């Protein structure tokens, strides 16, 4: 039996998305159209890639990508990133039934970080009504979007955002000696608060290190801050790496992964090694923050004092919380869970729009 053709339109293809696309290609003849060539996967993958070959025009925050209609009409199903700043993708959604016979789905955060009563929210509502189905990164994102826009819940599905970790293992019971951050060193991560909180800990009773793995515009400032706080002997800066064999060595010794500011897939990366997460409430978090269950898979704190207390407490609670985090990842955030969300949405569209 021939597979039905499916096109997914994305800005680019990051390496962490490849295992998901591989999984979905077991069920559909999958092609991924992308606009930027960074992290272009090798030809060994089971899905096809299409690099947009026309100049991308940009005015302010808007992108113009003519030619999308001609490409998309060749496919039975088209999944478009739910991003209203890409004008031609917006028009494709609004007029897809007139322009071509493809069934069209949206995939994204939902409202994102826009105000519930903004013009952007109104546009998203109009576009969502035209789509055959909508896929959300999280249950919380779906709930907020449906309650705000009144979109029919029957056409809304959740494909929990996830990441495949080939060497996943439960390290919660390992000997611990450090805290860990992995990712881009950016202002929105609020790593200055991590340094301040870490400096309040008692190092004489039990020597503890802080390992910060990554690069970014805030790195020099943080190095200077470490000197001011007089904790240079306890803090180590390590160059960015995506090698999970190297990263495993650091996760094995970590009480927790700590990012006071914006948290994304790093949270699930940590869970995959049985390491709990500590963060603070912040409007810049990715949808993965809903996977941080306070007092169960880590600590979601309200302020700096709670952040300090959480780092102190987790030295004693890391085994229980780490076990819970690993269980959550293995039972609820495998790539198959994400794939199943897409299959449910595609089956719904196939049954209701033939």
N, C-alpha and C positions, 0 to 999 in steps of 0.2 A: 504493500500500500504506500503510495507516494505521500510524503509529508506536505502539509500546506505551507505556503510561503509567508514568512513573517519578517517585517523590517522594523528595527528599533533605531530611532534617531536620537543620538547623544552628542554632546559637545565634543567629548573625546573619549577614548577607551583607556581608563586607568588600569593598571595591572591587576588590581584587586577585583575588577569586574569580570575578567576573563573566565575564571572558574564558573561563575554564574551563567555567562553566555554559553559556555561549553555544556552545562547542565540542560539549559533550555533547548539547545540544538538537538537533543535526543528526541524531542517531540515535534519540532518544526524545522523547516528549511530556513535557517536563520541568517539574516544579513544585518550588519550594524553599520549605519551611516554615521560618520563623524566628521567634524569640521576642523579639528586640530590634530596634527600628526604626532604629538608627543605620546610616548609609550605605545606606539603602533605595535600590535601583537605580531608574532611571527606567523608564517604561513602554515604552521603545523596545526593550528586550531581547527575545530570542526565547524566553525561558522565562518561566513564570508565577511569581509570588511569593505566598505565603500568610503573612500576619502573624498569629501566634497572638493571638486576641482575648479571652482570658480572663486573669484575674489570675494571675500566677505566684507560687506560694507557696514560701517558702524557710524551712527549718529547719536551722540550722547550715550545712553545706556541701551540703545536698541541695535539689534543686529538684523541685517538684510541679507537673505540667502536665496536669491531667485533660482528656479529650476527644481525646487523640492517637489512640486506637483508632478512633474514628468517622471521623477524617480519613484515616488511613492505609489503611483497608480499601477505599477507592475506587480504589486504584492497584494495578497489576499487580506493580510492584517498589517496594520501599521501602529506602532506604539511610539508616541511622541513625548519628549520631556515636557513636563507641565511648567513652562517658563514663558511668561507673557512678554519678555523682552526680545524674544526671537520672532520677529514680525511674520515671516512666511510660515512658521510653524503654527502661529496663531490663526492665520488665514486658512491654512490647511485644515485645521480642526473645524473652523466655522463653516467651511463650504465643502467638506470632503465628499458628501453624498452627491453633490452636483458635479464636482470636478472629476471624481473617479469612484469606482465601486468598492474600494477597500473599506474594511471595517476598521474604525479608528479608536484607539485607547490613549489615555493620558497617564503619565507616570511621574510622580514627584512628591514633594512635601505636603502639598495642599495649599493652605494660605501662606506658608512660609512665615516671614517675620513682619508681614504687612499688618497695619491696623485693621481690625474687623470691619470698620466702616469706610475704608479707603476706596478710591477709584479702582485701584489694583484688584481689590477683592470683588468689586462689581464685575470687572472684566473677567476674572477667573470664574465667576458664577455663570456668566454668559457662555464662555468657552466650554465649561463643564457640561452644560445642558446639551451642547451639540455633540459631545463625545459619546460613543457607544458604551464606554465603561471607563472607570478611573481607578488607578492603582496608587496606593499610598505607602510611604515608607514605614508608617507606624499606625497602630490602632488609635493612638491619641490624635495623630494628624487627621485621620479619617473622621473621628468623632467631632473635632473642632470644625472641620470644613463643612460637614453635613449640617451641624446645628446652626452654623452661621449663614450658610447659603440656601438651605432648604433643599439641596439636591437629594434625589431619591437614593436611599441607602442601598437599594437592590443592585444598583449599577456601580457601587463602590466596594473595592476590595483592598486587602492589606497584603503586601509582599514585604515582610520585615527585612529591612536593610541588613545585610550580613557580610561576612568576610570569611574566606576559606583559609585555614591555618593548617598546613600539611603536617607540622610536628606538634600539634596540640597535645597537651598532657596536663594532668592535675599536679601542680607543684605546691599545693597549699600546705602539705606536711613537710616540705623541705626546710632546712635550716635557713632562717632569714636574717639579713643584716643591713637592709637598705630600703629606701623609697625610690620610686622610678617615675620618670616622665619620658614618653617617646612621642615625637611629632615635630611639626613646624614650630619654631620658637617665635611666636607672634604675640602682639600686645593683647589680643582678645583671649589668649590662654591664661592671662593673669599669673604668670609664673613668679612675679615679684612677691605675690602673696604666699606662694609655696615656699620661697626662700625665707620670708619673715616667719612663717609658721614653723618651718624646720629649725630655725635658729632658736626657738623657744624650748626645744627638746633637750632633755638631760643626756649628754653624750658620755658622761663619766661612768654612770651605772651600767650602761649597755652601749658600746660603740655602734653607731648607725651612720650609714652613708646615704647620700642623695645622688643618684645618677640621672643626668639630664641628657637624653640622646636626641640629637636633631640640630638643625641649622635654621637661621632666620634673622630677620632684621633686629630682633631684640637681644640677640645672644651677647653682644659686647656689653650692653647695659647690665645684663644679669651677671656677667663675670665681674663687673665693677661692684655690683651690689653685694656679691659674695664677699669681696674684700672688706667692704664697709661693715658687714655683719660679723666679720671675723670667723667665718665658717669655711674658709678655703680648704682646710684639711679634710673636711667632711663632704665636700661637694665636688663631683667630677663631671666635666662636660665631655661628651663623646660625639664624634661626627655622625651625621645622619647615616642610617643604613636601613635597608629593607630586607636584609638577609635574616630570615627567621631562626637560623641556626645560631647566629651571633646574638640575636635578641633573646633567645631562650635562656642563655646564660645569665642575663640580667633579670629576667622575669623570675627565674628560679630562686633568686635571693631577695626578692622584693616582698615586703609586707603588703604594699599596695601601689597601684598606679594612681598618681595624683595630678589632677589638672583643675585648679580652682575655676578657671574660665572655660571657654568653649570646648566641649567634648563631642567627639564623633565616633567613628568606627574604632578608634583606639580603645574604647571601652570594651568592645567585643573581643578585640585582639587580646586584651588583658584577661578577660573571662576564659578565653581558650586555653590559658595556662593556669587557671585556678587562682588568679590573683584578683582580689577585690579592688574596687575603685572608690576614690574619694574626690568629690567635687563640690561646687557651690551652686546655688540657684542662679541662673544667668539666662538672659534672653537670646544669647548667641549660640546656645547649645544646638547640636544636630538632633535629629529625631531619636537617635540612640539613647539619649538621656532618659527616655521613658523606661529603658531596660535597667536603669540603676534603681534597685529596690532598697530604700533606706533601711538600715539595720539588718539587711538580709544578704545582699550581694556587695555591700559597701556602705558608704555614708554620703548622703546628699545634704550638705549643711546650708544654713541660712546666713551665716556671717563669719567673720574672721575668727572669733573666739571658738565657735563650733568647729571650724576647720582645724584649729590647734588641738582641740579636745579629741577630734576624730583620729588625728594622726597619733596621738598618745594611746588612745583606746585600741586601735587596730593592731598594735604590737601584741596584745593579748587575745584578740578576737579573729585574727587573720585566717586561722585554720577553718573555723566554721564558715566565715563569710566567703573564703576562697572556694571551699567545697560547693557552696550554694551557687557561686558564680560559674564554676565549671559545669555544674549540672544544668544551669540555665542555658549555657552555650550549647552543650551537647544535645539537649532535649528540644530546644526551641529556636536556636539560631544557626542551624546547619544550612548550607546552601540550598538543600532540598526544600526547606521551609519557604525560602524566597521563591524558588521555582514553582512550588505548589500554588502560591498566591497568584502568579501569572497564569498558570494553567486554569485555575478557577475562573479568572476574569475572561480569558479567551474562550473557555467553554460556555460561559454565560452569553458572550457576544455571539457565538456560533449558534446557540440555541434560540436566541431572541431576535436576531437580525438577518436571518436567511430569507 
